Amino acid sequence: MDACSKFLWCSARRSPDGPNAEDHVTNPPEACKVPLVVQVGFAGSRQLADPPLAGAVREKFETDLVNTLVAQLTGLRKSLGLGPHHFFCGVSSLAAGADTIFTRACDQANIPQRVFLPEPLDEFLGAQGSRGPDFQPQEQDNARNLIGKPHVVEATVVTRESGRHARFADVNLEIAYESDCFVTLRRAGAGQQPAKPGGTADLFEIAKRLRKPHLILEVAVEKGFPMVTARFEEGGAFDLPSLPGELAVAPPPGSVPGPVPGPVPGPVPTLDDYTRMLKTHAVPLAKRHRRFFEWSAYVIVTAHLLATVLAVIAMMTHEVAVLKVVLSLELLLIAGGVTVHEWVHRSHRLRRWVATRAVRELVRSAGYFKGLQTTLGHLSTVPYPASIGLRALARTLNVLHLRDGSQVAPAGNGSSAPWQIARDRYVDVRLCGPKPEGQIAYYRSESKRAGLIRVAAQGLFLLFSVMAFLFSWLKLEAAITSHGHDTSLLALFGALAIILPAAAVAALSIAAALDLAARKQTYADMVTALEQIAAVLADAPSERECIRLILDAEARILGENANWASRRAFTGNP
């Protein structure tokens, strides 16, 4: 069984009742090509040897540990059942001892790393604990050197607490909830010590509560060499990161390939290449599924309406040959409408439309943060239905953005700073540009379109209802005045009295299936909100204000898309 086959099998095995289980098991093994991140949380002992080592012996000991940790990360890939398209991102702090070893291992293995700090770097390196300075001068120099390495894609303070233990506890919580699995590197026997807030044992306990996979490495020293004992605990809550259904298949020809197996990922794509690859794949699928859903709604309603017309004609005809034809057509129309209804339901087209459109919006949103020094953590908080499974994609977009942003050079020679370029592009393209990228133009157009169709549907409902009332009244008048002699007139009025109410209900059904009332009002509100943001953002004087406004706009855009996805994902059928 190759790696990708193993990935598909494990996905189906670990989530047999998951929303996309049928997609995982039907995708061919060679289809898994879209890179997805697996974030590895880390914690470890400050002192890995007792008594502490020094000089060349310590240096050799730590170098051996780095090599051992790289090898253990290779084994962790196998333990988790990762495919060749998965790549690691480390998540840790930068304390002396084990954290430094992990950072060196990530650098050696070319694994991107996010570093969470309890306070600004200079204060962190100069902090004093109950046993003296946290960092010796050489350790401070090593930490500054490591945090400046290209593989460190983020170094940020994640707490506002003032107390030392509370700050470290916040760091542990941030690492725990950002990670998919954990690695602990601790001194042999350290696991018997009670957990202190913010310590290694504290993160170990959090990992156990979250029931995430955990690789536990215990280090002993024998003649100056590290002797590492490894134990892997499955935890029980690990879901292989994947994309929903057809979005996990091979990207279009010419797109960037995914990573290769092993702890050292291959050419992980830039965010631009990644978003371009997914948009090229997702946008046509989203349009296709939308057209399919809309036309299936029209087909189902129209087929049943025509079947009603034919049923009325069958009641009025006395010719056997004509009756056979009419009833045969009626049966075909009813069977066709039911078949389309079941096809839409069983093919999961509605869920696929929701997933492809949501992916399209996520990758579009991520692309507009190029040049802005911020995380894309908001992507993971968008309340998309869990059934479409976009958390892995949101985290991957964030890591790729952080990786690319850490490599952006500052502007020079009087040119605009990257954030100013991002601001102007966001206003000119994302907000005020023409469709399909321009959101103001898109929402204005869609609000107008939804309103026109809704007015037309309501008009037809009222027209058909009034006409049904009129013909029912005329039938009553004819029955009273003709005393039953003019049967052809009574039959005509009776047929129209049956057909017209069905037509009125059909008009309302179309309006409900296309969600016209909610779309019109929601889109109109979006236009107002985005126009206000665009006016302020165009003159934003600082990167901080620019980021705040863009995050506000994206929260509205993605939030509206998530609300639409929730309505659609649980609608069931048109």
Stockholm file with secondary structure:
# STOCKHOLM 1.0

chainA/1-574         MDACSKFLWCSARRSPDGPNAEDHVTNPPEACKVPLVVQVGFAGSRQLADPPLAGAVREKFETDLVNTLVAQLTGLRKSLGLGPHHFFCGVSSLAAGADTIFTRACDQANIPQRVFLPEPLDEFLGAQGSRGPDFQPQEQDNARNLIGKPHVVEATVVTRESGRHARFADVNLEIAYESDCFVTLRRAGAGQQPAKPGGTADLFEIAKRLRKPHLILEVAVEKGFPMVTARFEEGGAFDLPSLPGELAVAPPPGSVPGPVPGPVPGPVPTLDDYTRMLKTHAVPLAKRHRRFFEWSAYVIVTAHLLATVLAVIAMMTHEVAVLKVVLSLELLLIAGGVTVHEWVHRSHRLRRWVATRAVRELVRSAGYFKGLQTTLGHLSTVPYPASIGLRALARTLNVLHLRDGSQVAPAGNGSSAPWQIARDRYVDVRLCGPKPEGQIAYYRSESKRAGLIRVAAQGLFLLFSVMAFLFSWLKLEAAITSHGHDTSLLALFGALAIILPAAAVAALSIAAALDLAARKQTYADMVTALEQIAAVLADAPSERECIRLILDAEARILGENANWASRRAFTGNP
#=GR chainA/1-574 SS CCHHHHHHHHHHHHCTTSTTHHHHHHSCGGGCCSCEEEEEEEEECSCCSSSCCCHHHHHHHHHHHHHHHHHHHHHHHHHHTCCTTEEEEEEECCCTTHHHHHHHHHHHTTCCEEEEESSCHHHHHTCEETTEESSCHHHHHHHHHHHTSTTEEEEEECCCCCSHHHHHHHHHHHHHHHCSEEEEEEETTGGGSCCCTTSHHHHHHHHHHHTCCEEEEEEEEETTEEEEEEEEECCSCCCCCCCCGGGGSCCCTTSCCCCCSSSSCCCCCCHHHHHHHHHHHHHHHHHHHHHHHHHHHHHHHHHHHHHHHHHHHHHHCCCHHHHHHHHHHHHHHHHHHHHHHHHHHHTTHHHHHHHHHHHHHHHHHHHTTTTCCSCCTHHHHSCCCGGGCCHHHHHHHHHHHHHHHTTCCCCCTTCCCHHHHHHHHIIIIIITSCTTTCHHHHHHHHHHHHHHHHHHHHHHHHHHHHHHHHHHHHHHHHHHHHTTCCHHHHHHHHHHHHHHHHHHHHHHHHHHHTTHHHHHHHHHHHHHHHHHHHHHHTTCCSHHHHHHHHHHHHHHHHHHHHHHHHHHHTTCCC
#=GC SS_cons         CCHHHHHHHHHHHHCTTSTTHHHHHHSCGGGCCSCEEEEEEEEECSCCSSSCCCHHHHHHHHHHHHHHHHHHHHHHHHHHTCCTTEEEEEEECCCTTHHHHHHHHHHHTTCCEEEEESSCHHHHHTCEETTEESSCHHHHHHHHHHHTSTTEEEEEECCCCCSHHHHHHHHHHHHHHHCSEEEEEEETTGGGSCCCTTSHHHHHHHHHHHTCCEEEEEEEEETTEEEEEEEEECCSCCCCCCCCGGGGSCCCTTSCCCCCSSSSCCCCCCHHHHHHHHHHHHHHHHHHHHHHHHHHHHHHHHHHHHHHHHHHHHHHCCCHHHHHHHHHHHHHHHHHHHHHHHHHHHTTHHHHHHHHHHHHHHHHHHHTTTTCCSCCTHHHHSCCCGGGCCHHHHHHHHHHHHHHHTTCCCCCTTCCCHHHHHHHHIIIIIITSCTTTCHHHHHHHHHHHHHHHHHHHHHHHHHHHHHHHHHHHHHHHHHHHHTTCCHHHHHHHHHHHHHHHHHHHHHHHHHHHTTHHHHHHHHHHHHHHHHHHHHHHTTCCSHHHHHHHHHHHHHHHHHHHHHHHHHHHTTCCC
//
